[in-house]
Amino acid sequence: MRAPTNLPRPHAASLWRAMAGRVPTMDAPVSTGAPLARDLDVEVAIIGAGYSGLSAAHALQQRGVDCVVLDANPIGWGASGRNGGVVSSKFRLSFPSIASSHGLDVAIRMHRLAHDGVRAVQSLIDEFNLERARFEHTGSLRCAHTERALASICAEADWVRNTLKDTSMSVLTRAQIEHETGSKGFVGGVLSADAGTILPLEYVRGLAAGVTARGVPVYESTPVIDMQRADNARVLLRAPGGAVRAKQVIVATNAYSNLTDATSQYHRELVPFRSAMIATASLPPELDARLMVNGRSYTETRRMMKWFRKVDGRMLFGGRDAFGKEGELTGFDALQRAMVALFPDLAHVPVQYRWSGYVGMTFNALPHMGRSDDRTTFCLGYNGAGVAMASLIGQHAAALALGEKPELAMLAQEGLRPVPFHALRAPGVRLVAAWYQFLDAVGA
Ligand SMILES: Cc1cc2nc3c(=O)[nH]c(=O)nc-3n(C[C@H](O)[C@H](O)[C@H](O)COP(=O)(O)OP(=O)(O)OC[C@H]3O[C@@H](n4cnc5c(N)ncnc54)[C@H](O)[C@@H]3O)c2cc1C
């Protein structure tokens, strides 16, 4: 069994990477930084050291369970180190639509899970003193690009307020949105107060440092290249430098599950969708003072959604971009054009950072978690909203692996359910994206 020659890989050339490089961010090493170089026998082995895997490790450590985390790459190489840092308390499926298809009780439980995600981030930040991750509970503003879209998100906010008694959502007028964002591109919007922003790479590195300091070994540059059921009720994981025998395994590899054959069956649960981001140079002081005055995260209502925020006086702008591959430069010019269309004043501000990564989309637009057999638990498919949810779901994966029954509402899944015609996912995604772009363009 040979290790893939393209692993480990360097971090994406993101603003987060540059910020982490300029200022030495960790008081202690993130982890041993070294690959696994011996054999281990543990209760639970976790594959993947993003938010999912590390929050699972933290939950296990708190229960006194002997565990280890293995990642093919440096900490934060995956989506957890390169995302937009929008901390949100929602799923891609709206709560009214969940209530109409699955009943009010399920909608209430899903609503609780969504807000528990934000609490999970806050409590990890507090517990490990992660000030450098700069979690700011400033809220998230959903900006409507048409009257029709505004009517739809206002109706949803009313329903959540009246039916779920959630007062954290409020409607903002066109003038308020213009004042907040500095853009004339929106007709109104809805503010969700229980949301905010974070520095994603600092957060994941802080989690890794935190669990390492509590005695959980986190091995970087350690691809799991083989996973087999073994005797003595164990699973045997093989990495290039050693093997791990574990009673239980948690697979937390999400949209990067196809890095090796050992985890690729989990990739077939998902349709990976490329998500791209740009960050400008520092804004001129006058613009900095006028754009996004409340420092929230901002999303819009187009199907091919864009989102934006400010970090240290720079504009960050992200969007779904199904047309390129990770690492390719396609899509960034279109993203910059979309940014300038909303913020014409940015036309002459250079873009300094461009990066992308894969988000794990699922057919039902919800995360999936469960057991693929009696010794293996999986959690994946955050549909581009995993900062808060993966921080929570990782803890629930730990509970599931120990035989507990955490509240998962619609996220629970029995066994794996591969996406049909998975091999056709790339052309399929391009087709759907082109259709969405057409609908957005005609304002449908
Ligand atoms: C560009 C972008 C922007 C995003 N913006 C936001 C946002 O603003 N807000 C939000 O909520 N969500 C956002 N997301 C989604 C969010 O980042 C993810 O949902 C979340 O980080 C998933 O965390 P994870 O731990 O499950 O997976 P990851 O962080 O991707 O970690 C998986 C890890 O598994 C490792 N791995 C894979 N296979 C193996 C193997 N065989 N052996 C060992 N290790 C393996 C990988 O190296 C990787 O480090 C964004 C995603 C991207 C890509």
The ligand as an ORCA input file, in Angstrom:
! r2SCAN-3c Opt
* xyz 0 1
  C     -13.872     28.611      0.036
  C     -14.819     28.127      1.134
  C     -15.562     29.070      1.820
  C     -16.422     28.641      2.850
  N     -17.059     29.600      3.592
  C     -17.772     29.229      4.666
  C     -18.300     30.218      5.538
  O     -18.063     31.415      5.377
  N     -19.072     29.795      6.590
  C     -19.309     28.476      6.831
  O     -20.027     28.146      7.785
  N     -18.759     27.501      6.045
  C     -17.990     27.850      4.990
  N     -17.391     26.887      4.231
  C     -17.586     25.467      4.598
  C     -16.734     25.075      5.818
  O     -15.425     25.546      5.669
  C     -16.744     23.536      5.950
  O     -18.082     23.091      6.027
  C     -16.010     23.038      7.194
  O     -14.734     23.631      7.284
  C     -15.903     21.519      7.150
  O     -15.004     21.108      8.155
  P     -14.535     19.595      8.205
  O     -13.687     19.454      9.397
  O     -15.713     18.703      8.104
  O     -13.691     19.377      6.855
  P     -12.260     19.952      6.412
  O     -11.910     21.189      7.134
  O     -12.264     20.019      4.907
  O     -11.233     18.843      6.892
  C     -11.125     17.586      6.284
  C      -9.695     17.115      6.482
  O      -9.633     15.729      6.148
  C      -8.329     15.468      5.673
  N      -8.362     14.192      4.953
  C      -9.127     13.853      3.883
  N      -8.909     12.558      3.542
  C      -7.987     12.074      4.414
  C      -7.370     10.806      4.570
  N      -7.640      9.775      3.767
  N      -6.462     10.648      5.576
  C      -6.167     11.680      6.421
  N      -6.752     12.902      6.297
  C      -7.653     13.100      5.315
  C      -8.001     16.679      4.824
  O      -6.604     16.863      4.674
  C      -8.681     17.813      5.600
  O      -7.752     18.525      6.401
  C     -16.552     27.261      3.160
  C     -15.804     26.323      2.459
  C     -14.929     26.748      1.459
  C     -14.104     25.712      0.728
*
